[in-house]
Amino acid sequence: MKVLILHNDLRVYWKGRIKYLRQFLAQHGITLYAIELFGKGSPYSFDPLDSDNCLFPDKKYTDLTRAEITNTLFGKLDEINPDVIIGGSIVFYSGALGLRWCKQQGKKFIMFDDGKPSNIKRNAFVQFIKDAITTQSDALWLPSKDYDAEYDGVFKDPLFFHGYNTIDNQLFKIDGDKTFDHKSLICVARFVEIKNLENLLRAWQVIEQQNDTYKLSLIGSGPLHDKLVNLTTELGLKRVDFLGIIPNGDIPAYLFNADAFVLASFAESWGLVVNEAMAAGLPLLLSNKINASVALLTEGENGFVFSPDDVENIASQIMKFINLDQSAKKAMSKRSLEIINAMNYENMGVELLAVLNKMATQKSKKATFPGSLFLRYWSGSYNTAGWNK
């Protein structure tokens, strides 16, 4: 069997997943290919491009016509002739065009998506079109089981499986006993509006008025850097450290030497930095708008959830953690490790293999009339403008 992973962008986390899956699936007679569409315009441009897998290594999507993207991709797919394509949501070129090629060739398509439809505002007609196209997929690969309910009434006979939103947990393991005497909370985030760092700083003002020992360390940078530094001064904060951009290889040590991880985002389609913090043994303090919080945080067991719009609530939940004794914090750390250790590369491979074996015994899903009609005219897009808002 030949399986191909197709996406607009396969940098950062996907590199490790693909490397693992190639080795794992090869043991079961399955060859895995990968195609990344665009080499330019990536929000992960800091990560080196694997040009061997990229169709347009020197282009971004705005440099190309839809016909150029479609014809070049279809030519490559015809050459490889995969039995199954695993592609992103149909809002992307990779998902829409990958699904269209599969329907034309009688092949099978697995769609992966970490965005919850309920989090995205669309009018009823646009949602109807998206659903009609999405249901042409033979299976959906979702981050966790709580996503299944998002597709109630959309799929007649759903084939859902889970766990693709993994990281290399081992990269975040540090030798030695985890202690909770650092008096430090850590946040790793881009300095952009959606990360809600302004409200986090305002909440930290409340915390400094109640506790004079803990500090907040911020790793990252972005367009709001100067504004956040100025706000820190305006609020009179004394225990906030702006650590700047830290090399990826050094971040595990920073996480290990903190007592808890905090992320106050207004929205996160998943939030893989949460996986990283858990793999480093950290309790969590998370916004309830971070999708990963549903599957990875159990209130009171490995952390606390708060409303990102409510500064007082953010502060009170953080103080709830700060006021715990050492044994309670260690128990939360242990629970974070237990949860994230079950969401690993091995589980990802096992889940995918089971679905591939099941799909091998089934016919490709037939296209519906409205779905095939919409798919004929929809090629996807690549709008990441909101990522930096």
URLINBEL-V405996 format. One record per pair of residues at least 4 apart in sequence whose C-alpha atoms are under 8 Angstrom apart, sorted by the first residue. I is the first residue (numbers start at 1). J is the second residue. Records with the same first field share a line. If there is no record, write none. Layout:
I = J, J
This chain:
1 = 29, 30, 31, 82, 83
2 = 30, 31, 32, 33, 81, 82, 83, 84
3 = 30, 31, 32, 33, 82, 83, 84, 85, 86
4 = 32, 33, 34, 35, 82, 84, 85, 86
5 = 32, 33, 34, 35, 85, 86, 87
6 = 34, 35, 36, 37, 85, 86, 87, 88, 94, 95, 98
7 = 35, 36, 37, 87, 88, 92, 93, 94, 95
8 = 36, 37, 38, 92, 93, 94, 382
9 = 36, 37, 38, 39, 42
10 = 14, 15, 35, 36
11 = 15, 44, 47, 48, 49, 50
12 = 16, 44, 47
13 = 17, 166, 167
14 = 18
15 = 19
16 = 20, 167, 168
17 = 21, 166, 167, 168, 345
18 = 22, 34
19 = 23
20 = 24, 345
21 = 25, 32, 349
22 = 26, 31, 32, 33
23 = 27
24 = 28, 349
25 = 29, 30, 31, 32, 349, 353
26 = 30, 31, 32
34 = 53
35 = 53, 54, 55
36 = 53, 54, 55
37 = 54, 55, 56, 57, 94
38 = 42, 54, 55, 56, 57, 58, 59, 60, 61
39 = 49, 51, 54, 55, 56, 57, 58, 59, 60
40 = 45, 57, 58, 59, 60, 61
41 = 45, 59, 60, 61
43 = 384, 387
45 = 49
49 = 57
50 = 54
51 = 55, 57
55 = 72, 73
56 = 60
59 = 63, 64
60 = 64
61 = 65, 382
64 = 68, 69
65 = 69
66 = 70, 379
67 = 71
68 = 72
69 = 73
70 = 74, 97, 379
71 = 75
72 = 76
73 = 77
74 = 78, 101
75 = 79
76 = 80
77 = 81, 82, 101
82 = 107
83 = 107, 108
84 = 102, 107, 108, 109, 110
85 = 98, 99, 102, 107, 108, 109, 110
86 = 109, 110, 111, 112
87 = 94, 95, 98, 99, 109, 110, 111, 112
88 = 92, 94, 95, 111, 112, 113
89 = 94, 95, 96, 111, 112, 113, 134
90 = 94, 95, 96, 97, 99, 111, 130, 133, 134, 380
91 = 95, 96, 380, 381, 382
92 = 96, 379, 380, 381, 382
93 = 97, 98, 379, 380, 381, 382
94 = 98, 380
95 = 99, 111, 380
96 = 100, 375, 378, 379, 380
97 = 101, 379, 380
98 = 102, 109
99 = 103, 109, 136, 137
100 = 104, 375, 376
101 = 105, 107
102 = 106, 107, 108, 109
103 = 107, 108, 366, 367
106 = 364
107 = 364
108 = 137, 138, 364, 365
109 = 137, 138, 139
110 = 137, 138, 139, 140, 141
111 = 137, 139, 140, 141
112 = 140, 141, 142, 164
113 = 140, 141, 142, 143
114 = 142, 143, 165, 269, 270
115 = 119, 269, 270
116 = 120, 147, 150, 269
117 = 121, 150
118 = 150
122 = 126, 127
123 = 127
124 = 128
125 = 129
126 = 130
127 = 131
128 = 132
129 = 133, 371, 374
130 = 134
131 = 135, 154
132 = 136, 368, 370, 371, 374
133 = 137, 371, 372, 374, 375
135 = 154, 155, 371
136 = 365, 366, 367, 368, 371
137 = 365
138 = 159, 364, 365
139 = 158, 159, 160, 161
140 = 158, 159, 160, 161
141 = 160, 161, 162, 163, 164
142 = 147, 148, 160, 161, 162, 163, 164, 165
143 = 147, 162, 163, 164, 165
144 = 148, 162, 163, 295
145 = 161, 162, 295
146 = 294, 295
147 = 151
148 = 152, 160
151 = 155
161 = 351, 352, 355
162 = 348, 351
163 = 343, 344, 347, 348, 351
164 = 348
165 = 272
166 = 272, 275, 343, 344, 345, 348
167 = 272, 275, 276, 344, 345
168 = 172, 344, 345
169 = 173, 275, 276, 279, 340, 341, 344
170 = 279
171 = 252
172 = 252, 253, 276, 277, 279, 280
173 = 252, 279, 280
174 = 252, 253, 256, 280
178 = 256, 281, 330
179 = 259, 330
180 = 258, 259, 326, 329, 330
181 = 259
182 = 257, 258, 259
183 = 213, 214, 215, 258, 259
184 = 214, 215, 216, 217, 257, 258, 259, 260
185 = 214, 215, 216, 217, 258, 259, 260, 261, 262
186 = 216, 217, 218, 219, 255, 258, 259, 260, 261, 262
187 = 216, 217, 218, 219, 261, 262, 263
188 = 218, 219, 220, 263, 273
189 = 195, 218, 219, 220, 221, 263
190 = 195, 220, 221, 222
191 = 195, 197, 220, 221, 222, 223, 224, 225
192 = 196, 197, 222, 223, 224, 388, 389
193 = 197, 224, 388, 389
194 = 265, 266, 267, 387, 388, 389
195 = 263, 264, 265, 266, 267
196 = 200, 264, 265, 266, 308
197 = 201, 228, 264, 265
198 = 202, 228, 231
199 = 203, 264, 308, 309, 311
200 = 204, 264, 311, 314
201 = 205, 231, 232
202 = 206, 235, 311
203 = 207, 311, 312, 314, 315
204 = 208, 216, 237, 315
205 = 209, 235, 236, 237
206 = 210, 312, 315
207 = 211, 315, 318, 319
208 = 212, 214, 237, 238, 239
214 = 239
215 = 239, 240, 241
216 = 239, 240, 241
217 = 240, 241, 242, 243
218 = 240, 241, 242, 243, 244
219 = 242, 243, 244, 245, 246
220 = 243, 244, 245, 246
221 = 225, 244, 245
224 = 228
225 = 229
226 = 230
227 = 231
228 = 232
229 = 233
230 = 234
231 = 235
232 = 236, 237, 240
233 = 237
246 = 250, 251
247 = 251
248 = 252
250 = 254
251 = 255
252 = 256, 276, 280
253 = 257
254 = 258
255 = 261, 277, 280, 282
256 = 280, 281, 282
258 = 282
259 = 282, 283
260 = 282, 283, 284, 285
261 = 274, 277, 282, 283, 284, 285
262 = 284, 285, 286
263 = 285, 286, 287
264 = 286, 287, 308
265 = 287, 289, 290, 308
266 = 287, 289, 290, 308, 309
267 = 289, 290, 291
268 = 289, 290, 291, 292
269 = 290, 291, 292
270 = 290, 291, 292
271 = 275, 290, 291, 292
272 = 276, 292
273 = 277
274 = 278, 284, 292
275 = 279, 340
276 = 280
277 = 281, 282, 283, 284
278 = 282, 283, 284, 333, 336, 337, 340
279 = 336, 337, 340, 341
280 = 337
281 = 333, 334, 336, 337
282 = 332, 333, 336
283 = 302, 303, 329, 332, 333, 336
284 = 297, 302, 303, 304
285 = 303, 304, 305, 306, 317, 318
286 = 290, 293, 303, 304, 305, 306
287 = 293, 305, 306, 307, 308
288 = 293, 294, 305, 306, 307, 308
289 = 293, 307, 308
290 = 294
291 = 295
292 = 296, 297
293 = 297, 298, 305
294 = 298
296 = 336, 339, 340
297 = 301, 302, 303, 304, 305, 336
298 = 302, 303, 304
299 = 303, 304, 305
300 = 304
301 = 331, 332, 335
302 = 331, 332, 333, 334, 335, 336
303 = 321, 332
304 = 317, 318, 321
305 = 317
306 = 310, 313, 314, 317
307 = 313, 314
308 = 314
310 = 314
311 = 315
312 = 316
313 = 317
314 = 318
315 = 319
316 = 320
317 = 321
318 = 322
319 = 323
320 = 324
321 = 329
324 = 328, 329
325 = 329
326 = 330
327 = 331
328 = 332
329 = 333
330 = 334
331 = 335
332 = 336
333 = 337
334 = 338
335 = 339
336 = 340
337 = 341
338 = 342
339 = 343
340 = 344
342 = 347
343 = 347, 348
344 = 348
345 = 349
346 = 350
347 = 351
348 = 352
349 = 353
350 = 354
351 = 355
352 = 356
353 = 357
354 = 358
355 = 359
356 = 360
357 = 361
358 = 362
359 = 363
367 = 371, 372
368 = 372
369 = 373
370 = 374
371 = 375
372 = 376
373 = 377
374 = 378
375 = 379
384 = 388
385 = 389
